[in-house]
Amino acid sequence: MTPQELRTFCLSFNATVEDFPFSPEISVFKVLGKLFALTSLDARPLTVNLKCDPDDAVRLRAEYEGLIIPGYHMNKRHWNTVTADGDLPDQLVRELIEDSYDLVVAGLPRSERLRLDRS
């Protein structure tokens, strides 16, 4: 996956914005103000921090050792750092991004989830 493909895919989700709260080099993708993906699009290798179900996080780290690791500078129980331009299939990376978005949306108040459904 290229940096532009990663950016475009993250922005394809409903009510998603790209923000730069840490520095101009760090893209933070948020849904209704809540972070679901964090990446430095200029970094090599290209990695992205994604929210993950804790049980899935451990399984994915074991299955894709070295390509999916505990989230860098994040809560390691709930976040993974995924190498997006390595040996992982692009489809898997897209699924992990979508899962992260869905987990964040699921944690939003009901009124905000309903607002997303109407958008």
Secondary structure as the mmCIF struct_conf table of DSSP 4:
data_model
#
loop_
_struct_conf.conf_type_id
_struct_conf.id
_struct_conf.beg_label_comp_id
_struct_conf.beg_label_asym_id
_struct_conf.beg_label_seq_id
_struct_conf.end_label_comp_id
_struct_conf.end_label_asym_id
_struct_conf.end_label_seq_id
HELX_RH_AL_P HELX_RH_AL_P1 PRO A 3 LEU A 11
TURN_TY1_P TURN_TY1_P1 SER A 12 SER A 12
BEND BEND1 PHE A 13 PHE A 13
TURN_TY1_P TURN_TY1_P2 ASN A 14 ALA A 15
STRN STRN1 THR A 16 ASP A 19
BEND BEND2 PRO A 21 PHE A 22
TURN_TY1_P TURN_TY1_P3 PRO A 24 GLU A 25
STRN STRN2 SER A 27 VAL A 31
TURN_TY1_P TURN_TY1_P4 LEU A 32 GLY A 33
STRN STRN3 LYS A 34 THR A 39
TURN_TY1_P TURN_TY1_P5 LEU A 41 ASP A 42
BEND BEND3 ARG A 44 PRO A 45
STRN STRN4 THR A 47 LYS A 51
HELX_RH_AL_P HELX_RH_AL_P2 PRO A 54 GLU A 63
TURN_TY1_P TURN_TY1_P6 TYR A 64 LEU A 67
STRN STRN5 ILE A 68 PRO A 70
HELX_LH_PP_P HELX_LH_PP_P1 GLY A 71 GLY A 71
TURN_TY1_P TURN_TY1_P7 TYR A 72 HIS A 73
BEND BEND4 MET A 74 MET A 74
TURN_TY1_P TURN_TY1_P8 LYS A 76 HIS A 78
STRN STRN6 TRP A 79 THR A 83
BEND BEND5 ALA A 84 LEU A 88
HELX_RH_AL_P HELX_RH_AL_P3 ASP A 90 ALA A 106
TURN_TY1_P TURN_TY1_P9 GLY A 107 GLY A 107
BEND BEND6 LEU A 108 LEU A 108
HELX_RH_AL_P HELX_RH_AL_P4 ARG A 110 ARG A 118
#
